[in-house]
Amino acid sequence: MTTNSWITYEYLASILPFFMLILWQRKHEAPISNKEFYLLVTFAVYIIACFHFTQAGTLYDLLQHHQMETPNAINLHPFSTGINLLGYLLNVVLFIPFGFLVPRLWKQFNRWYVIAFFGFLFSLFIETSQLFNERVSDIDDLIMNTSGVLLGYFLFWIWKKITIRSGKQIETFSLSSHNLFLYMLVLYTGRFFFFALT
């Protein structure tokens, strides 16, 4: 398989269960507007990209290695392995969209400390999943990722203020709060069970 084929397969493993859930919700629950749908798809594509670039663990990884990694694969000492400015920058940049998109889709989460908390949990989840595939779960990544979420929220806040001062309004949405967790869980579950990198 070519690299593009693998990436397509990786995205389909997550996005197809997500689309099935969205279609079911549009039929059986409160209708989702077209604008909400497009933003949700953007959010889903972003979350899958996070799984791709961080190499979030899968069932295939767990079966290949037979067990989760030992405590030696967990670094709980901040900045103890040297300063990697490029790595830190990439971790920050990767999580900026999370801090920007979540308050746009779920305005009930429009508080910096709430966004930081959920961003921290998302990063912690990814770091934990990396124990499946012989990667190191590093507190430095957790710190930088959460910083990226806060920066994303700060950019959203600035954009909102500038837009309001110009006499316009930013359309935010109040999707059910449990859907944030449900969508992310479905996206990861698709990857966990259906994506096998051989």
C-alpha positions in Angstrom: 0.0 0.0 0.0 1.2 3.5 -0.8 1.4 6.2 2.0 -1.6 7.9 0.6 -3.6 4.7 0.7 -2.6 4.1 4.3 -3.7 7.6 5.3 -7.0 7.2 3.5 -7.5 3.8 5.3 -6.6 5.5 8.6 -9.2 8.3 8.1 -11.9 5.9 6.9 -11.5 3.7 10.0 -12.5 6.6 12.2 -14.7 8.8 10.0 -17.2 6.1 8.8 -18.4 5.3 12.3 -18.6 9.0 13.0 -20.8 9.6 9.9 -23.0 6.7 10.9 -23.5 8.3 14.3 -24.2 11.8 12.8 -26.8 10.3 10.4 -28.5 8.5 13.2 -28.6 11.6 15.3 -30.0 13.7 12.5 -32.8 11.2 12.1 -33.6 10.3 15.7 -32.5 13.3 17.8 -32.5 17.1 17.4 -31.7 18.0 13.8 -28.2 19.3 13.0 -27.9 22.3 10.7 -25.7 22.2 7.7 -23.3 24.6 9.2 -23.1 22.5 12.4 -22.5 19.5 10.2 -19.6 21.0 8.3 -18.0 22.3 11.5 -18.4 18.8 13.1 -16.8 17.2 10.1 -13.9 19.7 10.4 -13.6 18.8 14.1 -13.6 15.1 13.3 -10.9 15.5 10.6 -8.8 17.4 13.1 -9.2 14.8 15.8 -8.2 12.1 13.4 -5.2 14.2 12.4 -4.2 14.3 16.1 -4.4 10.5 16.3 -2.3 10.2 13.1 0.5 12.6 14.1 0.7 11.4 17.7 0.4 7.7 16.6 -2.4 6.9 19.1 -2.3 3.3 20.0 -4.7 0.7 18.5 -5.8 -2.9 19.2 -3.4 -4.1 16.6 -0.5 -2.4 18.5 -1.7 -4.0 21.7 -1.9 -7.5 20.1 1.5 -7.0 18.4 3.2 -6.2 21.7 1.0 -8.4 23.9 0.9 -5.9 26.7 1.1 -2.3 27.6 4.5 -0.8 28.0 6.4 -0.8 31.3 6.7 2.2 33.6 10.1 2.9 31.8 8.0 4.2 28.9 6.5 6.9 31.1 8.3 10.1 31.8 6.8 12.1 34.7 9.7 14.6 35.1 9.1 17.8 33.1 11.9 18.8 30.7 14.2 16.1 32.1 15.2 14.7 28.7 16.6 17.9 27.2 14.9 20.9 25.4 13.5 20.1 22.0 12.2 23.4 20.8 10.9 22.1 17.5 9.1 19.2 19.1 7.6 21.5 21.7 6.4 23.9 19.0 4.8 21.1 16.9 3.0 19.9 20.0 1.6 23.3 20.7 0.6 24.0 17.1 -1.2 20.6 16.8 -3.5 21.4 19.7 -4.4 25.0 18.8 -7.5 23.9 16.7 -8.9 22.1 19.7 -9.0 25.3 21.8 -10.6 27.1 18.8 -13.2 24.6 17.6 -14.6 23.4 20.9 -16.0 26.7 22.1 -17.3 27.4 18.6 -19.4 24.2 18.6 -20.1 23.9 22.3 -20.5 27.5 23.7 -21.3 26.1 27.1 -17.6 25.2 27.3 -16.6 28.8 26.5 -14.3 29.2 29.6 -10.5 29.0 29.4 -10.2 26.7 32.4 -12.9 24.3 31.0 -11.2 24.2 27.6 -7.8 23.7 29.3 -9.2 20.8 31.4 -10.8 19.0 28.4 -7.6 19.6 26.3 -5.6 18.1 29.1 -7.8 15.1 29.3 -7.6 14.6 25.5 -3.8 14.8 25.6 -3.6 12.5 28.5 -5.8 10.0 26.7 -3.5 10.0 23.7 -0.4 9.7 25.8 -1.9 6.7 27.6 -2.8 5.1 24.3 0.8 5.4 23.2 1.7 2.7 25.8 0.2 0.2 23.3 2.8 0.8 20.7 6.1 1.2 22.4 6.1 5.0 22.4 7.1 7.1 25.4 4.3 8.8 27.3 5.9 12.1 28.2 4.7 14.8 30.5 6.4 17.4 28.3 3.9 16.5 25.6 1.1 16.9 28.0 2.3 20.4 29.0 2.8 21.5 25.5 -0.4 20.1 24.2 -2.4 21.8 26.9 -0.6 25.1 26.2 -1.6 24.7 22.6 -5.3 24.3 23.6 -5.0 27.5 25.7 -3.4 29.4 22.8 -6.2 28.2 20.5 -8.8 29.4 23.0 -7.0 32.8 23.3 -7.0 33.2 19.5 -10.8 32.3 19.5 -11.4 34.9 22.2 -9.5 37.6 20.2 -11.3 36.7 17.0 -14.6 36.9 18.8 -13.8 40.4 20.3 -12.6 41.8 17.0 -15.7 40.5 15.2 -18.1 42.0 17.8 -16.3 45.3 17.7 -16.8 45.4 13.9 -20.5 45.1 14.5 -20.8 41.5 13.5 -21.6 38.3 15.5 -19.9 35.0 15.6 -22.3 32.2 15.3 -21.6 29.7 18.0 -23.6 26.5 18.7 -24.9 24.7 21.8 -24.6 21.1 20.8 -25.3 18.7 23.6 -22.2 18.6 25.9 -22.2 14.8 26.1 -21.7 14.7 22.3 -18.2 16.2 22.6 -17.1 13.0 24.4 -19.3 10.7 22.3 -17.8 12.0 19.0 -14.3 11.7 20.2 -14.9 8.3 21.6 -16.4 7.1 18.4 -13.5 8.5 16.3 -11.0 6.8 18.5 -13.0 3.5 18.7 -13.0 3.3 14.9 -9.3 3.7 14.9 -8.7 1.3 17.8 -10.6 -1.6 16.3 -10.3 -1.1 12.5 -6.9 0.5 11.8 -3.9 -1.9 11.6 -0.6 -0.5 10.5 1.4 -3.4 9.1 
